[in-house]
Each structure stands twice: as structure tokens, then as C-alpha cells.
Amino acid sequence: MVSKYTTGQTILIPATIRGVEERNGNIYYKVDADLWDGVAESDVIIDDKASARVAFSKAMQKLSREIY
């Protein structure tokens, strides 16, 4: 099988907003992603912004462990 995306990639998938709340001045959405039958490859979008955010978060966690 040849797939367009690989395990571990940060992606956007179709989801339905079920609620919204404010925490620490930021808006957060509670979502349901209908994954029972999977998501068609044609519905997946690579999320470069989220990928950068995940990489930054991992780097900060690593730095924090090295400092303490």
C-alpha cells in the first residue's frame, strides 16, 4: 500500500464543534471527529502551523528536562 501521509504527521481532519470554552484568555473548542470508519485520504490536510507548534513544544520540553 502506498499512502500520501505517514504515521506521526500532524494533520487537519473533518470534525464537528460540540462546545466552546474560554481558558486563560484563550478560546478552546471541544470537537468530535467522526473516525469510526476512518478519514478518506482526500479529506486530510497537512497542518504546517500545528506541526511547527508541536516541534516547538517538544523542543521546550527537552530544554526544560536539560535545565532541571
C-alpha positions as CSV (number, residue, x, y, z in Angstrom):
1,M,0.0,0.0,0.0
2,V,1.3,3.5,-0.9
3,S,-0.2,6.3,1.2
4,K,0.2,10.0,0.9
5,Y,0.7,10.6,4.6
6,T,2.7,8.9,7.3
7,T,2.2,8.0,10.9
8,G,3.1,10.8,13.2
9,Q,2.3,13.7,10.8
10,T,0.2,16.5,12.2
11,I,-2.9,16.9,10.1
12,L,-6.3,18.5,9.9
13,I,-9.3,16.3,9.6
14,P,-13.1,16.9,9.4
15,A,-14.6,17.5,12.8
16,T,-17.7,18.9,14.4
17,I,-17.6,21.6,17.1
18,R,-19.6,20.4,20.1
19,G,-18.8,23.1,22.6
20,V,-16.6,26.2,23.3
21,E,-15.0,27.5,26.4
22,E,-12.5,30.1,27.5
23,R,-9.4,29.2,29.5
24,N,-6.7,31.7,30.4
25,G,-8.0,34.2,27.9
26,N,-7.9,31.7,25.0
27,I,-10.9,30.1,23.2
28,Y,-10.9,26.3,23.1
29,Y,-13.3,24.2,21.0
30,K,-14.5,20.7,22.0
31,V,-14.8,18.7,18.9
32,D,-16.0,15.3,17.7
33,A,-14.0,13.8,14.9
34,D,-16.1,11.0,13.2
35,L,-13.4,8.4,12.9
36,W,-15.4,5.2,13.2
37,D,-14.9,4.5,9.5
38,G,-11.7,6.4,9.2
39,V,-10.9,9.5,7.3
40,A,-10.5,9.4,3.5
41,E,-7.1,10.4,2.3
42,S,-8.7,13.1,0.1
43,D,-10.1,14.8,3.3
44,V,-6.8,15.1,5.1
45,I,-4.9,18.4,5.0
46,I,-1.3,18.8,6.3
47,D,-1.2,21.4,9.1
48,D,2.2,23.2,8.9
49,K,1.2,25.6,11.7
50,A,0.4,22.8,14.1
51,S,3.5,20.8,13.0
52,A,5.6,23.8,13.9
53,R,3.8,24.2,17.2
54,V,4.3,20.5,18.1
55,A,8.0,20.8,17.2
56,F,8.4,23.9,19.4
57,S,6.6,22.2,22.3
58,K,8.8,19.2,22.1
59,A,12.0,21.4,22.0
60,M,10.8,23.3,25.0
61,Q,10.1,20.1,26.9
62,K,13.6,18.8,26.1
63,L,15.2,22.1,27.1
64,S,13.2,22.0,30.4
65,R,14.4,18.5,31.2
66,E,18.0,19.5,30.4
67,I,17.8,22.6,32.7
68,Y,16.2,20.8,35.7
